[in-house]
């Protein structure tokens, strides 16, 4: 059984597969506490009631809710539940589904999980997240994802001053620059637009990809989109 926060079908709003119709399986609990997190209902039990926000769901019940061929397992931090996630993902593959897993890059995936995941969307956290360095950067996990050809690194940037931190992170962890995406932090279309103008220039100068938050542009900060 998996600890599930919500399941919904929409389009992938971020990363290299933005725009692809997808079913999202959002798992509960996280090992980081980002100040700007827009899914605090998956882990912040000072503000949300876990009895209301977490549902233990058996695989067959969860599989019945999958509507799209592309399935995005997100969180929270999905790899906190990767032991239970393996059989669920194996069942998805048996149904010809394609699996993306979104992770903060602090945990090394199990071999059995890595064997069935088509794409890793790795979002390491910068200092602006409010997490300490030791918590948000785990060299062994980051080295694993840096070596994985199907892992893409999505870094959330809120201010131009964070670009130096991005450059340092990519260098220290030997992240292939062609697999780095920079995305503006923001939960409104106006904020994303304001930050995108200078972030696009930074991506062009550094050879990184630019990414936005398509679902926020379309629907705002609406849960289940």
ABEGO torsion letter per residue (X at the ends): XBBBABBBBBBBABEAABGBBBBBBBBBEBABBBAABAAAAAABAAABBAAAABBBBBAAAAAAABABABBBBBOEBAAAAAAAAAAAAAAAAAAGBBBBBBBAGABBBBAAAAAABABBBBBBBBAAAGBBAAAABBAAAAAAAAABAABBBBBBBABAAAAAAAAAAAAAAGBBAAABBBBBBEABAAAAAAAAAAAAAAAAAAGBBBBBBAAAAAAEBBBGX
